[in-house]
Amino acid sequence: MKNTICEKLMWNAMTPTIFQYIEKNYKGIDIKQMKNDAKKIIKKWLRELLISVVF
């Protein structure tokens, strides 16, 4: 499934808030690993976005 530019920007903006909520309300979750995974996904999205804009 492809995400639109707007969806990608919204996820990028909401990610810190989402992690704060999870960290506060769910104590048994490894938030550090989740942040690393999310960072990789966002970087991938940005690369795809830049490639689609350039070409």
N, C-alpha and C positions, 0 to 999 in steps of 0.2 A: 504494500500500500504506500502510495506516495503522499507526502504531506505538502500542503501549500506553504508558500513563504510566510503567510500570516500565522499559520499553525506553528511553524517552526519558531517564529519570533515570540509567540505567546508562551510556548513551552520553555524557551530560553529565559523569559522574564519570570515565569512562575516557579521554576525549578528551586531556587533558594527557599521560597516560602513553603513549598511542598516538603522539602527535607526538614525544615524546622518543625513543621506539624508532625511528621512521622517520628522525629527524634523525641519530641515532647510526649506524644501519646502512645507510642509503641516502644517499650523499653528493650525488648529482646532482639531488635533488628540491627544488623551491622550496617549502619548508615554510611560509613566510610567507603565500603565496597559499592554501595548504591551510587554514591556521588561519583566515584571513578567510572562506573559503567555509564552513567548519564553524561559525564564529560566526554567520553569517547563517542557516544551517539551524537551529541551536539556538534562535536568537531567534524564528524562524518557528514552531517547535514550541511554544515557551512561549506565544506569542500564541494559537495554536490551543487550547492547553490552558486558558489563562485564559478564552477565549471559551466553550469547552465547559463550564467549571465555572460561569461566571456565568449562562449561559442554560440 
